Amino acid sequence: MSDHHKHRKSVVNRLARIEGHVRSVKEMAGTGRDCGDLLIQLAAIRSALDSCGKLILKDHLEGCVVEAIKEGDEKVIEKLNDAIDKFIR
């Protein structure tokens, strides 16, 4: 992990919590919990994933993109736009 990924530990921790949340919702579905409850939990998971994605984007912008532009690599903008297009559909 390089120095310019200052949010990476937080990203890993968030993903671990999301993973646990998904497992618990899977168990809820397997035990026949109410559909409304499942949908509420899925919305919470989606929100957590979006927040994690924003943190990764912030990490990328503050570190990788800034560093690449300083080094004259303008192709990084094209790659960033491609990643954003895939993340936000």
C-alpha positions in Angstrom: 0.0 0.0 0.0 1.5 3.3 -1.0 1.6 6.5 1.0 -1.0 8.2 -1.2 -3.8 5.7 -0.2 -4.5 7.3 3.2 -8.1 6.0 3.3 -7.3 2.4 2.4 -7.5 1.0 5.9 -10.9 2.7 6.4 -12.1 1.2 3.0 -11.0 -2.3 4.1 -12.8 -1.9 7.5 -16.0 -0.6 5.8 -15.9 -3.5 3.3 -15.6 -6.0 6.2 -18.6 -4.5 7.9 -20.6 -4.6 4.6 -19.6 -8.2 4.2 -21.0 -9.1 7.6 -24.1 -7.1 6.9 -24.7 -9.0 3.6 -24.2 -12.4 5.5 -26.8 -11.4 8.1 -29.3 -10.3 5.4 -28.7 -13.7 3.6 -29.6 -15.4 6.9 -32.6 -13.2 7.3 -33.8 -14.3 3.9 -33.1 -17.9 4.6 -35.2 -17.8 7.8 -38.2 -16.2 6.1 -38.0 -12.7 7.4 -40.4 -10.1 6.1 -39.7 -8.8 2.6 -39.9 -5.2 3.8 -37.2 -5.9 6.4 -35.0 -7.4 3.7 -35.5 -4.4 1.4 -34.6 -2.0 4.2 -31.4 -3.9 4.9 -30.5 -4.0 1.2 -31.0 -0.3 1.0 -28.6 0.1 4.0 -26.0 -2.1 2.2 -26.3 -0.2 -1.0 -25.8 3.1 0.9 -22.8 1.6 2.7 -21.3 0.5 -0.7 -21.9 4.0 -2.2 -20.1 5.6 0.8 -17.2 3.2 0.4 -17.0 4.0 -3.3 -16.9 7.7 -2.6 -14.1 7.1 -0.1 -12.2 5.1 -2.7 -12.8 7.9 -5.3 -11.5 10.5 -2.8 -8.4 8.4 -2.1 -7.8 8.1 -5.8 -8.3 11.8 -6.5 -6.2 13.0 -3.6 -3.4 10.5 -4.2 -3.2 8.7 -7.6 -4.6 11.4 -9.8 -2.7 14.3 -8.2 0.6 12.2 -8.4 0.0 11.2 -12.0 -0.7 14.8 -13.1 2.4 16.0 -11.4 4.3 13.4 -13.4 2.7 14.5 -16.6 0.4 11.5 -17.1 -2.7 13.1 -18.4 -4.1 9.7 -19.4 -5.1 9.3 -15.8 -8.1 11.6 -16.4 -9.4 9.3 -19.1 -9.0 6.3 -16.8 -10.8 8.3 -14.0 -13.7 9.1 -16.3 -14.0 5.5 -17.3 -14.0 4.3 -13.7 -16.6 7.0 -12.8 -18.8 5.9 -15.7 -18.6 2.3 -14.5 -19.3 3.2 -10.8 -22.2 5.5 -11.5 -24.6 3.9 -13.9 
